[in-house]
Each structure stands twice: as C-alpha cells, then as structure tokens.
Amino acid sequence: MAHHEPHDEVTGDRMNWLRAGVLGANDGIVSTASLVVGVAGATTDRAQILVAGLAGLFAGAMSMASGEYVSVSSQRDAERALLAKERRELREMPEEELRELAEIYENKGLDAETAQEVAKQLTKHDALAAHAEAELHIDPDELTNPWGAAIASFISFTIGALLPLAAIAFTPVSLRVPVTVVVAIITLALTGFVSARLSGAGKRRAVVRNVVGGLVAMGVTYGIGSLVGQSIG
C-alpha cells in the first residue's frame, strides 16, 4: 500500500462523518426545495413561503441529526458488543484464538509457519487489536462516533436547505420557482458527484439519480401545492 493511501480502519469514522454530511446536504436540498416550491404553487405570499421553509429546515435538520445519532449509536453498540465477546474469548480460550488468527493469515496467502509466527507476534503486542482487525475489521481505538455524525448531518442539512430557501426568498415572484429549481439541480448534481467520489461509484449515475429524484419531488409537491391553492382560493 502506498504511503499516501489511508487505512480503512483509521479513516472509518471520518468517512462516516462525510457520509452523514453528504446525505444531510442532499436531503436538505430536496426536502426544502420541494417544500417551498410546493407552497409557492399554492400562494405567492413571501412570508408564508419563508415560514414554511424555515419550519421545514429546522424540523428536517433535527430529524436528520436524531436519525444519524440513533443509527450510528446502534452501530457503535454492536462494535462494543463484538469487542466484549472477543475479549472474553481471548481470556477463556487463548490457544483456540491464536489458531484462528493464524488460519486467517494462512487464508490470506501466508504459509503455515509464517502465519503462526505473525499471529504470535501480533497477539503478544496487542491481542485484542489483532483479532478485532483481522476478524471483525474494527479498530478498538477508532469506534464510530454518533455525535460526530449527528452534528455533521445537522449542519449539512441546514446548509443544503438554506440554498433553495434563499433562492425562493430573494427572487421576483415570476422567477421564484424556476430559479429555485435551477439552484436545486446544481447543488444536487454537486452532492451526487461528491457522494460518488466518496463511495468510488460511477459519478454520472449518481449525479443523474440525484437530479432526477429532486426534480420528481419538486414536480409532485408543486403540482399538489397548485391544486390545493386553487381549491382553497
């Protein structure tokens, strides 16, 4: 592995923050743009649109942060439970665990003698870390952080939501919807590109998926808003 390439175990928590941030921004853009476009379909009153948009922003940001916290906390609890199980096995059956570790390295291509020596050396240095990395793909010192994911999600959702909210608030009535849609498309394309870079997936597919999903959501809510506005009016 090249020196500049990060190890997955070291960067896992950072990647979790980035994932939460990208998803939060994407949700902030789609939900808020759809909400304000839908309200704009029902009324031209700037105050009503802003109140609805701000309410959606804070409700969505809190919901995203809470969801990320619960999700990542569950993941962290699972990691802790697996590490506790591994500690118990190392304490109660050290020889079996040593053989298991050696077999893992044999399966990775080492000969039996070398695998046994590697297992012994790693166990002597830090038995729990060696088994956690080889068996569980967990770094005991780098468990996922639910607060980091929650904060990243809250901030990114808020930033993402502010873009379409500002677009619809500071443009003339006749241009509110098209300008907001264009702003949403550009920012959704950006979050799709970033998410593809983070996951190593195809960038074009991610961008198209984000943009099409956002357009559908905005189109549906605008149509509903227009129908409701006409029926109320």
N, C-alpha and C positions, 0 to 999 in steps of 0.2 A: 504494500500500500504506500502511495506517495506521501511525503511528509505533510503536504498541504491538505490531504483528504481527512475530514473529521471522522472519528469513530462514532457509530450509531449510538452506542451506549452513553457517550459523553454529550452528544447533541440532542438526545431524545426529548428532554424537557424543553429545550429551546425550540425544537420543531413543533412540539405541542403548542407552545405559545403562538408560533407563526401560523399554525393551522387554525387555532381559535381566532386569531386576528383576521385572517383572510375570510373565513366563514362569517365572522361577525360583520365585517365591512360589506360583504356580498348581501347578507340578509338585511342590513341597514339600508342599502341602496334599493333593493327590490321592494321590501315592505313599505318603506316610507314613500318612495316614488309612486307605488301603486295606490297607497292611501291618499296622498294629496291629489293625484290625478283623478282618482275616483270622486273625491269631494269637489274638485274643480268641475267635474262633469255635472254635479248637482247644483253648484252655486258659484257665482263669481265674487262672492264676499271674501276679501282677502283675510279678514280676521278669522272667519270660520275655518278657512283652509289652514291658516297658521296654527290655530288652536288644535285642530285635528292632527296636524303634522307633528307638533310638539308632544302631544299626548302619545301618539304612536311611537315617537322617538324614545321617550323615557320608558314607556311600557316595554317596548322591544328590547332596549338595552338591558333593562333589569331582567327580563325573561332570558335573554341570551346568556348573561352573566350567571344567573342562577342555574340554568341548564348545564353550562360548562362546568360549574363548580361541582354539581351533583355527579355528572358523568366522570370527570377526572378524579373526584374523590373515590368513586367506586373502583376505578382502575387502580388507584393508589392502595386502597384496602386489599384488593386482590393481590397486588405485588407484595404487600406486607405479609399476607397470609401464606403466600408461596415461600417467602424467605423464612418465615417461622417454621414451616414444615421442613425446609432444607436444614435449618439449624438443628431441629430435633433428630433428623436422620443422621446428620454428621455426628451428633452426640451419642446416639444409640447404636449405630451400625457403621462405624468409620471405615472398616475394611470393604464392605459392600459398596460404599460410596466412592472409595478410591478406585475399585474395579470399574464402576460405572463411568467415572471420569476418564479413565484410561481407554475404555471402549469408545467413548465419544471421539477422542483424538485418533484412535485407530480408524474409525469410520470416516474421519476427515482425510485420511491418507498416510498417517504415520505408521511405521512398523510397530509391532507389539512392544518391543523393548524400549524404543524411544517414547512411545505413548505412555508407558508405565513410568518412565523417568520424568516426563513432563508433568504427569498427574501428581507424582510425589512432590516435585519441586513447588508446583502451584499450591498444593494442599499445605505444604509446610509454610509457605509465605502467607496465604490467606485462603483458608479452605472455603469459607462461605462465598467470598467473591469469585473464586474459581468455579465453583459449582453453579452459582447464580448466573454467571456469564455464559458458561457452556451449556447448561441445561435449560435455563429459564430466559436467557437473553435479557437479564436485568442487572443493572449496576446498583448495588445496595446504597451507594452514596449519591445516586442521581435519580431518585424516585420522582415520578411526575408530581407537579405542583398545582393543585386545584385553584389556589388563589391567583397564581400567575395566569392561568388560562382564563379565569373569570374576569380579571382586570383587563387582559388583552381583548377579550370579546366585548366587554362593555365599551372600552374606548374606541375600538374599531367600528363597532355598530354605530356609535354616536357620530363618528367622523363620516362614515358612509351615509348615514341618514341626513346629515346636515347639507350634503351636496344637492340632492333634489329639493330639499326644503328651501334652500337659498335660491335655487333656480326658479321655483314657482313663486317665491315671495317678492323677488326683485325684477320681474319682467312684466311687461304690459299684459292686460287681460287677454288680448288676442293671441299672444305668443306663449302664454304660460304652459300650456300642455305640450306643444311641440318642443320648446326649449328644455323642459323637464325631461321629456323622453330622450332627447339627444344627450343630455348630461348623464342620464342613467345608462344609456347604451355605452358611452365612452368609459364610464367608470366600471361597468360590469365587464367590459372587454378587458380592462386592466386587471381586475381581480381574477378573472378567468386565466389570464396569462400568468399571473403570479402563482396561483394555485397549481397550474400545470408545471411551472418551474420547480415548485417545492416537492411535488409528487413524482416528477420525472415523466409525466404523461404527455400526450400529444397536445401541443398548445392550441392548434386550430380548433380541435374538437372541444376543448374546454372553453374557449372564447365563444364559439358558436352556441354551445349549450347554455352558457350564462346569459348571453344576449337574447336568445330565443325565449328562454324561460322568463326573463324580465319583461320582454315585450308582451308575452301572453298574459302575464299577471297584470300589467298596466292596462292592456286592452280590455280584459274582463272587468276590472274594477271601474274603468272609465265608463264602460257600457252600463254597468249596474248603477253607477252614480248618475248617469244621464237619465236612465229610466226612472230612478227614484225622484230625481229633481223634477222631471216632467209631471209625474203623478202627484207629487206634493204641491207643485205650482198650480 
